[in-house]
Amino acid sequence: MGAHRRSRQPRQPNSAGPGSPRSGVRHGLARVLSKAGLCSRTEATRWIQAGRVQVDGRVVLDPEYPMRDGLRGVLVDGQVPAGPERIYLALNKPRGLVTTARDEQGRDTVYRCLDGSGLPWLAPVGRLDRASEGLLLFSNDPTWAARVLDPDSGPDKTYHVQVDAIPDESLLQALRSGVEDDGEWLRAVSATVLRSGTRNAWLEIVLDEGRNRQIRRLLAAFDLSVLRLVRVAIGPVGLGSLGKGQWRMLDPAERDALAPATAAGMPAA
């Protein structure tokens, strides 16, 4: 439908030949709008398809229209899009919420916790699955977010996990040594018992990478079921007294501790 609709419009600037000022390495227009922190990529696609976005004086209806100069020449609703203030916040995600902007199944998302805040568009920095809870970061600074999520230099993540058994030291060592699951090597940097009862225990598990459902898969490989999973810290930033569903801004020291600034990095505090 989108291609048919475009064919009925005046010729759009949706291609660039070798002599075009937009030749070279490019990214799609929807992605550029999203990476600028203006909105989500899905919302950017809606703006574009609704005819709200112009590039170099012409309405562009193709979300994949190639851009190589950032927002240069772009208008949204006839106005130059002003880059939003960079925001960095921590949310205590409740169990049962999905880490996405919109859920196809109609389930509540983490954005419910930000309703009425008046904040600009923010993207989650990493994810927690629906059954997990705890510390979740948000920002509209994609450069900072990429550094936080970098598997080589990003901060460790600390979890408190209730399991349906009482692991002994040999099992804890096995969690630290790791196991292969579905072609991936899963391991914990650290695994210790926080406290235990007669039938279950709370573990503290530290990860230095963020594979999909990593803790649940790792524990399942050793026949341990997760009863509750809470992320309590990312690097030096902890949940503290933040209540479920509540959020707070990171201070500049926390922001920089999570992802130290580089020459092309974050603005000064």
C-alpha positions as CSV (number, residue, x, y, z in Angstrom):
1,M,0.0,0.0,0.0
2,G,2.8,2.4,0.9
3,A,4.6,1.9,-2.5
4,H,1.3,2.4,-4.4
5,R,0.6,5.6,-2.4
6,R,4.0,7.0,-3.2
7,S,3.6,6.3,-6.9
8,R,0.6,8.7,-7.0
9,Q,2.6,11.5,-5.4
10,P,4.9,14.0,-7.1
11,R,8.4,12.6,-7.5
12,Q,9.9,12.3,-4.0
13,P,13.6,12.6,-3.1
14,N,13.8,9.0,-2.2
15,S,16.9,8.0,-4.1
16,A,20.4,9.4,-4.5
17,G,22.7,8.8,-7.4
18,P,26.5,9.0,-7.3
19,G,26.4,12.8,-7.9
20,S,23.7,13.5,-5.3
21,P,24.6,15.5,-2.2
22,R,23.2,12.6,-0.2
23,S,25.4,9.9,-1.7
24,G,27.6,7.9,0.7
25,V,26.8,6.1,3.9
26,R,23.3,6.8,5.0
27,H,20.6,5.8,7.4
28,G,16.8,5.8,7.0
29,L,14.9,8.9,7.9
30,A,12.8,7.2,10.6
31,R,15.9,5.9,12.3
32,V,17.5,9.4,12.1
33,L,14.5,11.0,13.8
34,S,14.5,8.4,16.5
35,K,18.2,8.5,17.1
36,A,17.9,12.3,17.5
37,G,15.7,11.6,20.5
38,L,12.6,13.1,19.0
39,C,10.4,10.0,19.2
40,S,10.4,6.3,18.8
41,R,11.2,4.8,15.4
42,T,7.6,3.6,15.1
43,E,6.3,7.1,15.9
44,A,8.7,8.5,13.4
45,T,7.4,6.2,10.7
46,R,3.8,7.4,11.5
47,W,5.0,11.0,11.2
48,I,6.6,10.4,7.8
49,Q,3.7,8.4,6.3
50,A,1.3,11.1,7.5
51,G,3.2,13.6,5.4
52,R,4.4,15.6,8.4
53,V,8.2,15.4,7.5
54,Q,10.0,17.4,4.8
55,V,13.6,17.0,3.6
56,D,15.1,19.8,1.6
57,G,11.8,21.4,1.1
58,R,9.9,18.3,-0.1
59,V,7.5,16.0,1.8
60,V,9.0,12.5,2.2
61,L,6.7,9.6,2.7
62,D,9.3,6.9,2.8
63,P,10.6,6.0,6.3
64,E,13.7,4.5,4.8
65,Y,14.6,7.6,2.8
66,P,18.4,7.8,3.0
67,M,19.9,10.5,5.2
68,R,23.6,11.1,5.8
69,D,23.6,14.6,7.4
70,G,21.6,13.9,10.5
71,L,18.7,16.4,10.7
72,R,20.1,18.8,8.2
73,G,17.3,20.0,5.9
74,V,14.6,18.3,7.9
75,L,11.3,20.0,9.0
76,V,8.6,18.4,11.1
77,D,5.2,20.1,10.8
78,G,7.0,22.9,9.0
79,Q,9.4,23.6,11.9
80,V,13.0,22.8,12.4
81,P,13.1,20.0,15.0
82,A,14.8,21.2,18.2
83,G,16.9,18.6,19.8
84,P,15.4,17.8,23.2
85,E,17.2,18.2,26.5
86,R,19.2,15.0,27.2
87,I,17.6,13.1,30.1
88,Y,18.8,10.1,32.1
89,L,16.6,8.4,34.5
90,A,16.2,5.3,36.6
91,L,12.9,3.4,37.0
92,N,12.0,0.7,39.4
93,K,10.1,-1.6,37.0
94,P,7.2,-3.5,38.5
95,R,6.7,-7.1,37.6
96,G,4.1,-7.7,34.8
97,L,5.1,-4.8,32.5
98,V,6.6,-5.2,29.1
99,T,9.7,-3.2,28.1
100,T,8.4,-1.7,24.9
101,A,6.5,1.4,23.8
102,R,3.5,-0.5,22.4
103,D,2.6,-4.1,22.8
104,E,0.8,-6.0,20.1
105,Q,-1.0,-8.1,22.7
106,G,-2.3,-5.0,24.5
107,R,-0.3,-5.7,27.7
108,D,0.8,-2.9,30.0
109,T,4.2,-1.5,29.2
110,V,6.9,0.3,31.3
111,Y,5.7,3.6,29.8
112,R,2.7,3.4,32.1
113,C,5.1,4.4,34.9
114,L,6.0,7.6,32.9
115,D,2.4,8.7,32.1
116,G,1.8,12.3,32.9
117,S,5.4,13.0,33.6
118,G,5.7,15.6,30.8
119,L,9.0,14.1,29.7
120,P,10.1,13.9,26.1
121,W,10.5,10.6,24.3
122,L,12.8,8.3,26.2
123,A,14.0,4.9,25.2
124,P,14.8,2.0,27.6
125,V,18.5,1.4,27.9
126,G,18.4,-2.4,27.9
127,R,15.5,-4.5,28.9
128,L,13.9,-6.5,31.7
129,D,11.4,-9.3,30.7
130,R,7.8,-9.1,31.8
131,A,8.3,-11.4,34.8
132,S,11.4,-9.5,36.0
133,E,11.5,-6.3,38.1
134,G,13.9,-3.7,39.3
135,L,16.3,-1.1,37.9
136,L,15.7,0.0,34.3
137,L,17.4,3.0,32.7
138,F,15.8,5.4,30.2
139,S,17.4,8.1,28.1
140,N,17.0,10.1,24.9
141,D,20.8,10.1,24.4
142,P,21.6,7.2,22.1
143,T,25.4,7.7,22.3
144,W,25.3,7.3,26.1
145,A,22.9,4.4,25.9
146,A,25.2,2.5,23.5
147,R,28.2,2.9,25.9
148,V,26.1,1.6,28.8
149,L,25.1,-1.4,26.7
150,D,28.6,-2.1,25.2
151,P,29.4,-5.7,26.0
152,D,33.1,-5.0,26.4
153,S,33.1,-1.8,28.5
154,G,29.6,-1.4,29.9
155,P,28.9,-1.7,33.6
156,D,28.1,-5.0,35.4
157,K,24.5,-5.6,36.4
158,T,23.6,-7.1,39.8
159,Y,20.5,-9.2,40.4
160,H,18.8,-10.7,43.5
161,V,17.2,-14.0,42.5
162,Q,14.9,-16.2,44.5
163,V,15.2,-19.9,43.4
164,D,13.4,-23.0,44.3
165,A,16.3,-24.8,46.0
166,I,19.3,-24.1,48.2
167,P,22.4,-24.2,46.1
168,D,25.6,-25.5,47.6
169,E,29.1,-24.1,46.8
170,S,29.7,-26.6,43.9
171,L,26.5,-25.4,42.2
172,L,27.5,-21.7,42.7
173,Q,30.9,-22.5,41.2
174,A,29.2,-24.1,38.2
175,L,27.1,-20.9,37.7
176,R,30.4,-19.0,37.7
177,S,32.1,-21.4,35.3
178,G,29.1,-21.3,32.9
179,V,27.3,-23.6,30.5
180,E,26.5,-23.7,26.8
181,D,22.8,-23.1,26.0
182,D,21.5,-22.9,22.4
183,G,24.9,-22.1,21.1
184,E,25.7,-19.4,23.6
185,W,28.0,-19.6,26.6
186,L,26.2,-18.4,29.7
187,R,28.0,-17.6,33.0
188,A,27.8,-15.4,36.0
189,V,30.7,-13.1,37.0
190,S,29.6,-13.8,40.6
191,A,27.0,-16.0,42.3
192,T,26.5,-16.1,46.1
193,V,23.8,-17.0,48.5
194,L,22.3,-14.0,50.3
195,R,19.9,-15.9,52.5
196,S,18.1,-19.2,52.5
197,G,15.0,-20.9,54.1
198,T,14.0,-24.5,54.2
199,R,13.0,-24.8,50.5
200,N,14.4,-21.8,48.6
201,A,17.1,-19.3,48.6
202,W,18.0,-15.8,47.5
203,L,21.1,-15.5,45.3
204,E,23.0,-12.4,44.3
205,I,24.1,-12.9,40.7
206,V,26.3,-10.4,38.8
207,L,26.5,-10.4,35.0
208,D,28.9,-8.5,32.7
209,E,26.8,-9.0,29.5
210,G,23.1,-8.9,28.6
211,R,22.0,-12.0,26.7
212,N,18.3,-12.6,26.3
213,R,16.8,-14.1,29.5
214,Q,20.4,-15.0,30.5
215,I,19.8,-15.7,34.3
216,R,16.7,-17.7,33.7
217,R,18.4,-19.8,31.1
218,L,21.6,-20.2,33.1
219,L,19.7,-21.4,36.2
220,A,17.4,-23.7,34.2
221,A,20.5,-25.4,32.8
222,F,21.1,-26.6,36.4
223,D,17.4,-27.4,37.1
224,L,16.8,-24.3,39.2
225,S,13.6,-22.4,38.7
226,V,13.3,-18.6,39.2
227,L,10.6,-17.6,41.7
228,R,11.5,-13.9,41.6
229,L,14.1,-11.8,39.8
230,V,15.0,-8.3,40.7
231,R,17.8,-6.2,39.1
232,V,19.1,-4.1,42.1
233,A,22.0,-2.3,40.4
234,I,23.7,-1.3,37.2
235,G,27.3,-0.5,37.8
236,P,27.4,1.8,40.9
237,V,23.8,2.9,40.5
238,G,21.4,1.0,42.7
239,L,17.6,0.9,43.3
240,G,18.1,2.4,46.8
241,S,14.7,3.4,48.2
242,L,13.0,3.9,44.9
243,G,9.5,2.4,45.1
244,K,7.9,0.1,42.6
245,G,6.8,2.1,39.5
246,Q,8.7,5.2,40.6
247,W,11.5,6.9,38.8
248,R,14.1,9.5,39.4
249,M,16.7,11.4,37.4
250,L,20.3,10.3,37.5
251,D,22.7,12.9,38.7
252,P,25.6,13.8,36.5
253,A,28.0,11.8,38.6
254,E,25.9,8.7,38.2
255,R,25.4,9.3,34.5
256,D,29.2,9.6,33.9
257,A,30.0,6.6,36.1
258,L,27.7,4.4,34.0
259,A,29.3,5.6,30.7
260,P,32.3,7.9,31.0
261,A,32.2,10.7,28.5
262,T,34.4,10.5,25.4
263,A,35.6,13.3,23.1
264,A,32.4,13.0,21.1
265,G,30.3,12.0,24.2
266,M,27.8,13.7,26.4
267,P,27.4,17.4,27.1
268,A,28.9,18.7,30.2
269,A,26.8,18.6,33.3
